[in-house]
């Protein structure tokens, strides 16, 4: 039986005054404690940095 992987997403947004180190630390904490992984990262013209994190949805089957 082939299952498609389903993910849930969380978007982190940082303003232009947030340092790269602070943004990296926030992503690192989500990854370590919440089992999130970085899916996408974009820096917009105004300096806003947006990062999409994802993690696999664990479905428990009744036996």
Secondary structure per residue as TSV (DSSP state, phi and psi in degrees):
chain	resnum	aa	ss	phi	psi
A	1	X	-	360.0	123.2
A	2	X	-	-96.6	121.0
A	3	X	-	-106.4	138.3
A	4	X	-	-80.1	139.7
A	5	X	-	-73.8	129.3
A	6	X	-	-110.3	138.6
A	7	X	E	-124.4	151.7
A	8	X	E	-108.5	150.0
A	9	X	E	-121.5	150.1
A	10	X	E	-134.8	133.4
A	11	X	E	-108.1	125.1
A	12	X	E	-106.0	131.3
A	13	X	E	-121.4	130.8
A	14	X	E	-122.6	137.6
A	15	X	-	-79.0	176.3
A	16	X	T	-69.1	-16.1
A	17	X	T	-89.7	-7.6
A	18	X	S	-79.2	130.1
A	19	X	-	-74.2	159.6
A	20	X	H	-60.4	-38.7
A	21	X	H	-63.3	-41.3
A	22	X	H	-67.0	-41.3
A	23	X	H	-64.8	-42.9
A	24	X	H	-62.6	-40.1
A	25	X	H	-64.7	-39.7
A	26	X	H	-63.4	-43.7
A	27	X	H	-65.4	-40.3
A	28	X	H	-61.3	-42.3
A	29	X	H	-65.4	-41.4
A	30	X	H	-63.3	-39.9
A	31	X	H	-67.6	-42.4
A	32	X	H	-73.1	-45.0
A	33	X	H	-96.5	-25.5
A	34	X	H	-109.4	0.6
A	35	X	-	61.9	33.9
A	36	X	-	-89.5	153.8
A	37	X	E	-128.9	149.8
A	38	X	E	-74.3	122.4
A	39	X	E	-101.4	-35.8
A	40	X	E	-159.6	147.4
A	41	X	E	-140.7	133.3
A	42	X	E	-137.0	137.8
A	43	X	E	-112.7	120.1
A	44	X	-	-87.1	169.4
A	45	X	T	-58.2	-39.8
A	46	X	T	-75.7	-2.5
A	47	X	S	98.2	-0.8
A	48	X	-	-71.8	133.1
A	49	X	E	-110.6	126.3
A	50	X	E	-123.9	132.3
A	51	X	E	-127.9	130.7
A	52	X	E	-100.0	125.1
A	53	X	E	-109.8	148.9
A	54	X	E	-138.3	155.8
A	55	X	E	-147.7	149.6
A	56	X	E	-71.1	137.2
A	57	X	-	-81.8	124.3
A	58	X	-	-91.3	114.6
A	59	X	-	-97.5	127.1
A	60	X	-	-99.5	125.2
A	61	X	-	-95.2	139.9
A	62	X	-	-76.6	134.6
A	63	X	-	-108.3	360.0
